[in-house]
Amino acid sequence: MRVIITGTTGMIGEGVLIECLADPVIKEVLSVSRKPTGKKHPKLKEYIISDFLSLKEDDATLKGYDACFYCAGVSAVGKTEEEYKKIAYDTTLHFARALNPNPQISFIYVSGGGTDSTEKGRMMWARVKGKTENDLAKLPFKQAFGFRIGFVKPAAGQQHVLRFYKYISWLFPIIRTLLPSMYNTMKQVAQAMIYVAQNGYERNVIYVKDIHRISKP
């Protein structure tokens, strides 16, 4: 497979990138990001874009790929709904359309537990992510998925890890045992993305339990 990964200088995107570069199924990775990854690998190509909203649908650099793993995103903390929607919804949908959606490419969007598919709940971020999932599913991709991940154990060698993780990493074995529906490793997330991109899945929303089911032991 040849895949596009966004957000590779963030925690989830970097972790997915590391795991994809190590997976023999993946033959090429195009990192599309605002900053260089700082990584070198024979499989890796980089496309630096300062503003995803500037992309055009006829961008030749984005053509010929089997899947897009859209891991870019920001926290909603401190943002108005309009500000957050521009990043989490407008930018995501614009990028998806720039791929020229067609039945040869799958789109995987990193969402989150608690995302609101009804788009009517009280949590602003959950409504916005729900609308993003819903509208991506309407585009003519092979299939579009919302990955509602939980706590994710970083990949070995990650540099971009959320700051608070260093204070809670000791809890991972406890979370894995007591709350397995909230815990994945980065390898499991990447493997599940690769699987659904290749094989499809019975629904468009992927929960932690689905990631456990379809990733390798």
C-alpha positions in Angstrom: 0.0 0.0 0.0 0.9 3.6 -0.6 -0.5 5.9 2.1 -0.8 9.6 3.0 -0.4 10.5 6.7 -1.2 14.0 8.0 -0.3 15.4 11.4 3.1 13.6 11.6 4.5 16.2 13.9 1.8 15.5 16.5 1.5 12.5 18.8 -0.9 10.3 16.9 0.4 11.1 13.4 4.0 10.6 14.4 3.1 7.2 16.1 1.2 6.0 13.0 4.0 7.1 10.8 6.6 5.2 12.8 4.4 2.0 12.7 3.7 2.3 9.0 7.3 2.7 8.2 8.0 -0.5 10.1 5.1 -2.5 8.5 6.1 -4.4 5.3 2.6 -4.0 3.9 3.3 -0.2 3.5 5.5 0.5 0.5 5.4 4.3 0.6 4.4 7.0 3.0 3.7 10.6 2.0 3.8 12.8 5.1 1.7 16.0 4.5 2.4 18.4 7.3 3.1 22.0 8.1 6.6 21.1 9.4 9.2 18.5 8.4 9.1 15.3 10.4 12.8 15.2 11.0 12.8 11.6 10.0 14.7 9.8 7.2 13.5 6.5 5.7 13.5 5.0 2.2 9.7 4.7 2.3 9.1 8.3 3.4 8.4 11.3 1.2 7.4 14.7 2.6 5.1 17.4 1.4 5.2 20.6 3.4 2.0 22.7 3.3 1.7 25.7 5.5 -2.1 25.9 5.1 -4.1 22.8 4.1 -6.9 25.1 3.0 -4.6 26.3 0.1 -4.6 22.8 -1.5 -6.4 22.4 -4.8 -8.2 19.3 -6.1 -5.8 18.9 -9.0 -2.7 18.6 -6.8 -0.7 15.9 -8.5 1.4 15.2 -5.4 -1.7 13.7 -3.6 -2.6 11.4 -6.5 -2.1 7.6 -6.7 -2.4 6.7 -3.0 -4.4 3.8 -1.5 -5.4 5.5 1.7 -5.2 8.7 3.8 -4.6 8.5 7.5 -5.8 11.9 8.7 -4.2 12.4 12.1 -3.9 16.2 12.1 -5.9 18.1 14.7 -5.9 20.3 17.8 -7.5 20.5 21.2 -10.7 22.5 21.5 -9.5 23.9 24.8 -9.6 27.7 24.7 -11.3 27.9 21.3 -14.7 29.1 20.2 -16.8 26.7 18.2 -16.1 28.8 15.1 -12.4 28.6 15.6 -12.4 24.9 16.4 -14.8 24.1 13.5 -12.4 25.8 11.0 -9.6 23.5 12.0 -11.4 20.3 12.9 -14.1 20.4 10.2 -13.4 22.9 7.4 -9.7 21.9 7.0 -10.4 18.2 7.2 -13.1 18.3 4.6 -11.1 20.5 2.3 -8.2 18.1 2.5 -10.4 15.2 1.8 -11.8 16.9 -1.3 -8.3 17.7 -2.4 -7.7 14.0 -2.7 -10.3 13.8 -5.4 -12.4 11.2 -3.5 -12.9 8.0 -5.5 -13.4 4.3 -5.0 -9.7 3.6 -5.1 -8.8 5.4 -1.9 -9.9 5.0 1.7 -10.0 7.9 4.2 -9.3 7.3 7.9 -10.1 10.2 10.2 -8.8 10.2 13.8 -11.8 11.2 15.9 -12.1 10.4 19.6 -14.2 8.6 22.2 -17.4 10.6 22.9 -17.8 12.0 19.4 -21.4 12.9 18.8 -22.9 11.5 15.7 -26.2 13.3 16.2 -24.3 16.7 16.0 -26.8 18.0 18.7 -25.1 17.2 22.0 -23.8 19.8 24.6 -20.1 19.1 24.0 -18.9 21.5 21.3 -15.9 19.4 20.2 -18.0 16.3 20.1 -20.6 17.9 17.8 -17.9 19.2 15.4 -16.1 15.8 15.2 -19.5 14.1 14.7 -20.3 16.4 11.8 -16.8 15.8 10.4 -17.3 12.0 10.5 -20.8 12.3 9.0 -19.8 14.5 6.1 -16.7 12.5 5.3 -18.9 9.4 5.0 -20.9 11.2 2.2 -17.9 11.6 0.0 -17.3 9.0 -2.7 -14.3 7.3 -1.1 -13.9 3.5 -1.1 -14.9 4.0 2.5 -14.4 6.7 5.1 -13.8 5.8 8.8 -13.9 7.7 12.0 -11.4 6.2 14.4 -12.6 6.9 18.0 -9.4 6.0 19.8 -8.9 6.2 23.6 -5.7 6.3 25.6 -2.9 5.3 23.2 0.5 4.0 24.3 3.1 5.8 22.2 5.3 3.9 19.7 8.9 3.3 20.6 11.1 6.3 19.7 8.3 8.9 19.6 9.4 12.5 20.2 6.0 14.2 20.0 4.1 12.9 23.0 1.5 14.9 24.9 3.2 16.4 28.0 0.9 14.9 30.5 1.6 11.4 29.3 4.9 11.3 31.2 2.8 11.6 34.4 0.2 8.9 33.5 2.3 6.4 31.6 2.6 4.2 34.8 -1.2 3.8 34.6 -1.2 2.1 31.2 -1.0 -1.4 32.6 -3.8 -0.7 35.0 -6.0 0.9 32.2 -5.3 -2.0 29.9 -6.4 -4.4 32.6 -9.4 -2.6 34.1 -10.6 -0.5 31.2 -9.6 -2.3 28.0 -12.2 -0.5 26.0 -10.2 2.7 26.6 -6.7 1.5 25.7 -4.7 0.8 22.6 -1.1 0.7 21.6 0.0 2.9 18.7 0.9 -0.3 16.8 -2.7 -1.6 17.2 -4.1 1.7 15.9 -1.8 1.7 12.8 -2.5 -2.0 12.1 -6.3 -1.3 12.3 -6.0 1.6 9.9 -4.1 -0.5 7.4 -6.6 -3.3 7.7 -9.8 -1.3 7.2 -8.1 0.6 4.3 -7.4 -2.7 2.6 -10.4 -4.7 3.5 -13.2 -2.3 4.5 -15.3 -2.8 7.6 -18.9 -3.4 8.6 -19.4 0.2 9.8 -17.7 3.5 9.4 -17.2 4.3 13.0 -14.3 2.3 14.5 -14.2 2.0 18.3 -11.4 0.8 20.6 -13.0 -2.7 20.7 -12.9 -2.8 16.9 -9.2 -1.9 16.9 -8.5 -4.8 19.3 -10.5 -7.1 17.1 -8.8 -6.3 13.8 -5.2 -5.6 14.9 -2.7 -8.4 15.2 -2.1 -9.9 18.7 
